């Protein structure tokens, strides 16, 4: 009887939890762009979390269920800020769909304009940078735990890398028209 109650509690806790990749870097120079390119390391910490059920916030894996206002939905996020072709910030983290990572970026994206559908939205700023956001979360297209980073299967890894390349190319084209 006690085992059944424990099993139900574990299942309820897992259903409310959204796990996301968590990292940041401030360069697109090889060796200093870990958040953009260290997919193998991110997958390692994800596998470790899935195997043990534990994680350390400073090591690529984060529980987003306690992020921000408890009444707002929780999402996984990928955000980057670029000036021309230079990436100034690249972040994988949690979001509630209105607060991202800085006031300058939050102002560019009005509440509800970035949908959690794993599609990228970019906005130019008057300060000379372009900010791009991608949100994903539970119950949405491209959703689920760790939807803001590399997937574990090798065929999907190739797809993710290709999509990232295409998004970067589109960002460069977008910036060239500004």
LOTOR-264801 format. One record per residue: residue number from 1; residue in three letters; chain; x, y, z of N, C-alpha, C in turn. Coordinates in Angstrom, 3 decimals. Atoms other than C-alpha are relative to their C-alpha. Layout:
residues N
  pos  code  unit      n.xx      n.yy      n.zz     ca.xx     ca.yy     ca.zz      c.xx      c.yy      c.zz
  NUM   ALA     A         X         Y         Z         X         Y         Z         X         Y         Z
...
//
This chain:
residues 178
  pos  code  unit      n.xx      n.yy      n.zz     ca.xx     ca.yy     ca.zz      c.xx      c.yy      c.zz
    1   UNK     A     0.817    -1.192     0.000     0.000     0.000     0.000     0.867     1.266     0.000
    2   UNK     A    -0.875    -1.167    -0.050     2.753     2.507     0.915     0.757     0.187    -1.294
    3   UNK     A    -0.719    -0.082     1.270     4.630     1.678    -2.285    -0.876     0.649    -1.073
    4   UNK     A     0.918    -0.576     0.984     1.545     2.567    -4.385    -0.139     1.513     0.202
    5   UNK     A     0.113    -1.430    -0.288     1.184     5.941    -2.662     1.266     0.719    -0.443
    6   UNK     A    -1.271    -0.593     0.415     4.885     6.683    -3.218     0.068     0.093    -1.515
    7   UNK     A    -0.034     0.015     1.454     4.600     5.717    -6.891    -0.915     1.080    -0.578
    8   UNK     A     0.920    -1.038     0.470     1.600     8.012    -7.384     0.596     1.382     0.236
    9   UNK     A    -0.614    -1.292    -0.278     3.414    10.930    -5.711     1.141     0.292    -0.959
   10   UNK     A    -1.102    -0.187     0.946     6.468    10.423    -7.924    -0.548     0.333    -1.380
   11   UNK     A     0.584    -0.256     1.317     4.280    10.345   -11.050    -0.597     1.400    -0.059
   12   UNK     A     0.582    -1.336    -0.016     2.446    13.547   -10.043     1.098     1.058    -0.058
   13   UNK     A    -1.083    -0.963    -0.002     5.703    15.388    -9.327     0.656     0.078    -1.376
   14   UNK     A    -0.632     0.025     1.309     7.195    14.332   -12.672    -0.866     0.695    -1.045
   15   UNK     A     0.884    -0.588     0.997     4.123    15.477   -14.636     0.048     1.520     0.033
   16   UNK     A    -0.021    -1.449    -0.122     4.423    19.051   -13.300     1.364     0.610    -0.291
   17   UNK     A    -1.374    -0.462     0.125     8.142    19.322   -13.896     0.365     0.217    -1.474
   18   UNK     A    -0.533    -0.240     1.339     9.687    20.907   -17.003     1.506     0.177     0.135
   19   UNK     A    -1.456    -0.042    -0.059    13.394    20.226   -17.402     0.523     0.645    -1.283
   20   UNK     A    -0.571    -0.712     1.137    15.445    22.502   -19.669     1.522    -0.013     0.075
   21   UNK     A    -1.439    -0.241     0.009    19.015    22.898   -20.768     0.238     1.404     0.527
   22   UNK     A    -0.305    -1.250    -0.673    20.703    25.738   -18.926     1.482     0.327    -0.180
   23   UNK     A    -1.387    -0.426     0.193    23.865    27.560   -20.030    -0.002     1.380    -0.661
   24   UNK     A    -0.144    -1.301     0.647    25.178    30.860   -21.379     1.440     0.178    -0.451
   25   UNK     A    -1.333    -0.419     0.420    28.113    32.153   -23.366    -0.105     1.364    -0.671
   26   UNK     A    -0.011    -1.373     0.520    29.159    35.514   -24.731     0.925     0.150    -1.191
   27   UNK     A    -0.916    -0.061     1.134    31.132    34.671   -27.830    -0.424    -1.020    -1.044
   28   UNK     A     0.158     1.027     1.008    30.923    32.873   -31.140     1.371    -0.483    -0.482
   29   UNK     A    -1.355     0.459     0.284    34.670    32.178   -31.084     0.121    -1.448     0.461
   30   UNK     A    -0.171     1.400    -0.375    35.510    28.463   -31.091     0.734    -0.113     1.322
   31   UNK     A    -0.601     0.194    -1.303    36.347    27.272   -27.600    -0.615     0.867     1.080
   32   UNK     A     0.645    -0.886    -0.978    34.429    30.092   -25.922    -1.510     0.057    -0.222
   33   UNK     A     1.424     0.003     0.330    30.967    29.231   -27.259    -0.658    -1.308     0.434
   34   UNK     A     0.460     1.291    -0.499    30.136    26.208   -25.104    -1.513    -0.173    -0.066
   35   UNK     A     1.454     0.125    -0.009    26.413    26.927   -24.855    -0.549    -0.237    -1.410
   36   UNK     A     0.430     0.183     1.382    26.126    27.013   -28.640     0.419    -1.355    -0.567
   37   UNK     A    -0.581     1.131     0.722    28.272    24.020   -29.522     0.279    -1.254     0.822
   38   UNK     A    -0.357     1.171    -0.807    28.889    21.648   -26.598    -1.198    -0.940     0.173
   39   UNK     A     1.173     0.880    -0.039    25.976    19.360   -27.483     0.304    -1.308     0.715
   40   UNK     A    -0.367     1.273    -0.644    27.825    16.261   -26.327    -0.027     0.152     1.528
   41   UNK     A     0.004    -0.249    -1.441    28.305    17.765   -22.847    -1.422     0.165     0.522
   42   UNK     A     1.390    -0.171    -0.419    24.655    18.825   -22.637    -0.723    -1.346     0.041
   43   UNK     A     0.633     1.322     0.015    23.511    15.340   -23.641     0.489    -0.856     1.168
   44   UNK     A    -0.550     0.750    -1.130    25.827    13.847   -20.982    -0.762     0.340     1.285
   45   UNK     A     0.695    -0.401    -1.223    24.197    15.887   -18.200    -1.481    -0.353    -0.055
   46   UNK     A     1.400     0.433     0.128    20.734    15.129   -19.560    -0.124    -1.482     0.302
   47   UNK     A     0.040     1.445    -0.270    21.442    11.377   -19.559     0.227    -0.269     1.483
   48   UNK     A    -0.284     0.171    -1.426    22.873    11.677   -16.059    -1.232     0.340     0.829
   49   UNK     A     1.235    -0.360    -0.710    19.733    13.477   -14.879    -1.060    -1.087    -0.176
   50   UNK     A     1.036     0.993     0.256    17.435    10.921   -16.538     0.305    -1.327     0.698
   51   UNK     A    -0.393     1.243    -0.669    19.404     8.060   -14.996    -0.150     0.108     1.514
   52   UNK     A    -0.014    -0.138    -1.458    19.667     9.446   -11.447    -1.160     0.806     0.553
   53   UNK     A     1.084    -0.854    -0.477    16.820    11.962   -11.244     0.491     1.212     0.762
   54   UNK     A    -0.536    -1.167    -0.695    19.157    14.548    -9.765     0.777     0.867    -0.979
   55   UNK     A    -0.689    -0.938     0.870    20.854    17.580   -11.223     0.623     1.092     0.847
   56   UNK     A    -0.599    -1.185    -0.612    23.008    20.580   -10.355    -0.284     1.161    -0.936
   57   UNK     A     0.425    -1.129     0.821    21.758    23.954   -11.581     1.141     0.554    -0.854
   58   UNK     A    -1.102    -0.581     0.757    25.211    25.096   -12.679     0.533    -0.911    -1.096
   59   UNK     A    -0.514     0.954     0.980    25.690    22.069   -14.937    -1.024    -0.388    -1.058
   60   UNK     A     0.734     0.229     1.243    23.523    22.349   -18.076    -1.432    -0.510     0.126
   61   UNK     A     1.336     0.562    -0.172    20.276    20.926   -16.592    -0.711     0.791     1.095
   62   UNK     A     0.713    -0.836    -0.975    17.603    22.951   -14.802    -1.475    -0.378     0.052
   63   UNK     A     1.426     0.214    -0.209    14.145    22.314   -13.330    -0.678     1.362    -0.058
   64   UNK     A     0.632    -1.309     0.201    11.981    25.188   -14.578    -1.361     0.127     0.665
   65   UNK     A     1.337    -0.059    -0.585     8.836    24.366   -12.606    -0.126     1.073     1.081
   66   UNK     A     0.043    -1.051    -1.018     9.779    26.906    -9.890     0.398     1.364    -0.549
   67   UNK     A    -0.462    -1.248     0.601    10.763    29.654   -12.353    -1.088     1.076     0.064
   68   UNK     A     0.883    -1.160     0.062     9.128    33.068   -11.889    -1.319    -0.162     0.735
   69   UNK     A     1.339    -0.023    -0.572     5.462    33.618   -11.080    -0.646    -1.373    -0.150
   70   UNK     A     0.584     1.345     0.011     3.761    30.335   -10.142    -1.261    -0.080    -0.863
   71   UNK     A     1.239     0.004     0.799     0.582    31.378   -12.028     0.253    -0.002    -1.502
   72   UNK     A    -0.323    -0.066     1.428     2.382    31.760   -15.361     0.528    -1.343    -0.500
   73   UNK     A    -0.541     1.249     0.550     3.233    28.877   -17.694     1.527     0.044    -0.035
   74   UNK     A    -1.458     0.113     0.048     6.819    27.642   -17.865     0.424    -0.529    -1.367
   75   UNK     A    -0.523     0.407     1.297     8.861    27.253   -21.035     1.508    -0.157     0.076
   76   UNK     A    -1.436     0.017     0.236    12.333    26.311   -22.123     0.275     1.061    -1.064
   77   UNK     A    -0.305    -1.117     0.882    14.096    29.096   -24.013     1.405    -0.130    -0.566
   78   UNK     A    -1.307    -0.276     0.582    16.949    29.691   -26.409    -0.059     1.463    -0.422
   79   UNK     A    -0.031    -1.423     0.350    17.903    33.349   -26.765     1.408     0.376    -0.401
   80   UNK     A    -1.313    -0.534     0.336    20.709    35.157   -28.472    -0.129     1.428    -0.477
   81   UNK     A    -0.095    -1.398     0.404    21.724    38.725   -29.079     1.225     0.114    -0.886
   82   UNK     A    -1.106    -0.140     0.954    23.870    39.628   -32.062     0.078     1.430    -0.502
   83   UNK     A    -0.255    -1.253     0.707    25.419    42.738   -33.557     0.693    -0.397    -1.286
   84   UNK     A    -0.529     0.491     1.277    25.908    41.990   -37.218     0.131    -1.505     0.057
   85   UNK     A    -0.221     1.450    -0.043    27.445    38.518   -37.390     0.587    -0.460     1.330
   86   UNK     A    -0.616     0.346    -1.278    28.913    38.638   -33.876    -1.065    -0.275     1.061
   87   UNK     A     0.909     0.359    -1.078    26.974    36.819   -31.151     0.546     0.571     1.304
   88   UNK     A    -0.411    -0.579    -1.282    27.147    38.810   -27.899    -0.452    -0.840     1.182
   89   UNK     A     0.542     0.847    -1.067    25.003    36.473   -25.780    -0.751    -1.159    -0.630
   90   UNK     A     0.759     1.173     0.413    23.668    32.970   -26.253    -0.395    -0.720     1.281
   91   UNK     A     0.507     0.492    -1.278    21.464    31.557   -23.494    -1.033    -1.098    -0.224
   92   UNK     A     1.049     1.022    -0.114    19.493    28.383   -22.819    -0.457     0.055     1.456
   93   UNK     A     0.481    -0.190    -1.374    17.249    28.792   -19.785    -1.516    -0.186     0.034
   94   UNK     A     1.447     0.028    -0.198    13.682    28.991   -18.443    -0.587     1.369    -0.327
   95   UNK     A     0.715    -1.254     0.208    11.085    31.632   -19.274    -1.470    -0.217     0.328
   96   UNK     A     1.451     0.074    -0.179     7.483    32.438   -18.478    -0.730     0.598    -1.197
   97   UNK     A     0.594    -0.563     1.204     6.890    33.901   -21.939    -0.053     1.516    -0.014
   98   UNK     A    -0.032    -1.459    -0.056     7.207    37.519   -20.774     1.343     0.520     0.505
   99   UNK     A    -1.321    -0.377    -0.504    10.537    37.671   -18.892     1.017    -0.943    -0.643
  100   UNK     A    -0.967     0.821     0.717    13.521    36.496   -20.902     1.346     0.050     0.704
  101   UNK     A    -1.259    -0.046    -0.734    16.984    37.532   -19.776     0.508     1.402     0.258
  102   UNK     A    -0.394    -1.373    -0.321    17.311    41.325   -19.792    -1.157     0.934    -0.328
  103   UNK     A     1.067    -0.969     0.241    15.061    44.365   -19.698    -0.002     0.478    -1.452
  104   UNK     A    -0.084    -0.449     1.394    16.330    45.480   -23.140    -0.673    -0.988    -0.943
  105   UNK     A     0.614     1.026     0.854    15.198    42.192   -24.670    -1.483    -0.140     0.320
  106   UNK     A     1.411     0.112    -0.387    11.946    41.986   -22.686    -0.847     1.076    -0.671
  107   UNK     A     0.727    -1.112     0.629    10.907    45.388   -24.115    -0.256    -0.281    -1.479
  108   UNK     A     0.161     0.284     1.437    11.426    44.164   -27.703    -1.128    -0.979    -0.280
  109   UNK     A     1.004     1.040     0.204     9.067    41.222   -27.265    -1.147     0.221     0.971
  110   UNK     A     1.173    -0.246    -0.830     5.666    42.265   -25.953    -0.594    -1.334     0.447
  111   UNK     A     0.597     1.215    -0.555     3.782    39.728   -23.833    -0.875    -0.690    -1.041
  112   UNK     A     0.808     0.792     0.912     2.319    36.972   -25.961     0.443     0.012    -1.453
  113   UNK     A    -0.423    -0.050     1.404     4.217    37.795   -29.166     0.932    -1.146    -0.378
  114   UNK     A    -0.839     1.160     0.276     6.626    34.864   -28.834    -0.781    -1.231     0.425
  115   UNK     A     0.790     1.196    -0.283     4.693    31.625   -29.100     0.926    -1.150     0.373
  116   UNK     A    -0.826     1.136    -0.414     6.016    28.470   -27.406    -0.110    -1.178    -0.976
  117   UNK     A     0.163     1.022     1.029     6.030    26.533   -30.685     1.328    -0.434    -0.621
  118   UNK     A    -1.351     0.364     0.449     9.801    26.045   -31.080     0.364     0.679    -1.322
  119   UNK     A    -0.340    -0.821     1.162     9.905    28.700   -33.818     0.736     1.243     0.499
  120   UNK     A    -0.816    -1.129    -0.427    12.398    31.553   -33.654    -0.597     1.323    -0.453
  121   UNK     A     0.443    -1.358     0.291    11.316    35.199   -33.463     1.166     0.943     0.249
  122   UNK     A    -1.097    -0.963    -0.142    13.820    38.020   -34.007    -0.547     1.417    -0.081
  123   UNK     A     0.388    -1.408    -0.004    13.486    41.748   -33.321     1.260     0.858     0.019
  124   UNK     A    -1.126    -0.947    -0.075    15.963    44.548   -34.122    -0.286     1.041     1.080
  125   UNK     A     0.175    -1.051    -1.004    16.554    47.147   -31.430     0.544     1.310    -0.532
  126   UNK     A    -0.519    -1.316     0.363    17.208    50.856   -31.710     1.435     0.182     0.498
  127   UNK     A    -1.364    -0.067    -0.533    20.458    50.223   -29.805     1.012    -0.726    -0.893
  128   UNK     A    -0.920     0.592     0.961    21.940    48.375   -32.791     0.206    -1.501     0.097
  129   UNK     A    -0.129     1.450    -0.069    21.510    44.747   -31.793    -1.300    -0.655    -0.445
  130   UNK     A     1.175     0.799     0.317    19.114    42.020   -32.874    -0.108    -1.100     1.035
  131   UNK     A     0.242     1.048    -0.987    17.572    39.686   -30.309    -0.921    -1.044    -0.620
  132   UNK     A     0.816     1.104     0.494    16.148    36.275   -31.180    -0.364    -0.914     1.157
  133   UNK     A     0.504     0.883    -1.053    14.041    33.986   -28.982    -0.708    -1.195    -0.606
  134   UNK     A     0.749     1.210     0.317    12.756    30.462   -29.255    -0.520    -0.553     1.315
  135   UNK     A     0.614     0.584    -1.188    10.314    29.089   -26.679    -0.610    -1.346    -0.339
  136   UNK     A     0.675     1.287     0.147     9.081    25.548   -26.222    -0.367    -0.466     1.403
  137   UNK     A     0.409     0.452    -1.324     7.331    23.762   -23.401    -0.966    -1.149    -0.074
  138   UNK     A     0.911     1.129    -0.083     4.826    21.211   -22.286    -1.263     0.252    -0.804
  139   UNK     A     1.241    -0.079     0.738     1.898    20.533   -24.576     0.062     0.808    -1.276
  140   UNK     A    -0.142    -0.798     1.211     3.260    22.541   -27.498     0.757    -0.799    -1.059
  141   UNK     A    -0.758     0.619     1.073     4.698    21.578   -30.880     1.483     0.139     0.304
  142   UNK     A    -1.419    -0.045    -0.323     8.361    20.683   -30.417     0.208     0.131     1.489
  143   UNK     A     0.049    -0.239    -1.427     7.705    20.335   -26.723     0.631    -1.105     0.808
  144   UNK     A    -0.453     0.989    -0.947     8.746    18.455   -23.681     1.302     0.398     0.659
  145   UNK     A    -1.250    -0.241    -0.703    11.738    18.237   -21.434     1.151     0.141    -0.989
  146   UNK     A    -1.221    -0.237     0.772    14.986    19.544   -22.902    -0.273     0.364    -1.461
  147   UNK     A     0.337    -0.380     1.376    13.258    20.952   -25.992     0.829     1.176    -0.492
  148   UNK     A    -0.816    -1.149     0.389    15.711    23.892   -26.008     1.459    -0.371    -0.264
  149   UNK     A    -1.381     0.404     0.268    18.772    21.896   -26.959     0.064    -1.308    -0.745
  150   UNK     A    -0.203     1.224     0.787    20.216    18.767   -28.457    -0.844    -1.157     0.504
  151   UNK     A     0.752     1.204    -0.328    18.182    15.589   -28.568     0.973    -1.170     0.076
  152   UNK     A    -0.912     1.108    -0.257    19.602    12.194   -27.731     0.243    -0.912    -1.191
  153   UNK     A    -0.205     0.916     1.119    19.156    10.306   -30.999     0.902     0.635    -1.052
  154   UNK     A    -0.981    -0.531     0.950    21.820    10.649   -33.663    -0.658     0.621    -1.227
  155   UNK     A     0.651    -0.582     1.173    19.418    11.293   -36.571    -0.617     1.353     0.341
  156   UNK     A     0.567    -1.277    -0.418    17.669    14.035   -34.616     1.105     1.021     0.264
  157   UNK     A    -1.114    -0.921    -0.212    21.061    15.519   -33.689     0.383     0.669    -1.312
  158   UNK     A    -0.310    -0.567     1.306    21.789    15.998   -37.383    -1.068     1.008    -0.392
  159   UNK     A     1.098    -0.912     0.316    18.360    17.591   -37.849     0.126     1.282     0.803
  160   UNK     A    -0.132    -1.183    -0.845    18.902    19.953   -34.887     1.147     0.879    -0.492
  161   UNK     A    -1.142    -0.779     0.479    22.334    21.010   -36.168    -0.342     0.705    -1.306
  162   UNK     A     0.399    -0.606     1.266    20.871    21.642   -39.621    -0.951     1.170     0.228
  163   UNK     A     0.942    -1.080    -0.296    18.025    23.719   -38.185     0.722     1.199     0.617
  164   UNK     A    -0.753    -1.102    -0.600    20.468    25.764   -36.088     0.777     0.746    -1.075
  165   UNK     A    -0.737    -0.623     1.098    22.574    26.407   -39.196    -0.935     0.872    -0.837
  166   UNK     A     0.972    -0.750     0.807    19.481    27.514   -41.148    -0.458     1.244     0.756
  167   UNK     A     0.422    -1.175    -0.779    18.342    29.807   -38.291     1.099     1.051     0.030
  168   UNK     A    -1.120    -0.944     0.002    21.807    31.379   -38.128     0.112     0.697    -1.346
  169   UNK     A    -0.055    -0.573     1.338    21.817    31.901   -41.884    -1.126     1.018    -0.196
  170   UNK     A     1.125    -0.937     0.110    18.359    33.518   -41.733     0.243     1.263     0.825
  171   UNK     A    -0.335    -1.160    -0.828    19.542    35.788   -38.901     0.979     0.922    -0.738
  172   UNK     A    -0.975    -0.796     0.745    22.499    36.918   -41.014    -0.670     0.730    -1.166
  173   UNK     A     0.724    -0.643     1.091    20.202    37.609   -43.972    -0.872     1.131     0.527
  174   UNK     A     0.854    -1.011    -0.602    17.795    39.494   -41.722     0.809     1.234     0.367
  175   UNK     A    -0.862    -1.134    -0.407    20.635    41.646   -40.348     0.555     0.762    -1.206
  176   UNK     A    -0.553    -0.678     1.176    21.943    42.401   -43.824    -0.990     0.969    -0.631
  177   UNK     A     1.023    -0.901     0.545    18.626    44.069   -44.734    -0.247     1.204     0.885
  178   UNK     A     0.223    -1.122    -0.933    18.743    46.412   -41.727     0.831     1.198    -0.363
//
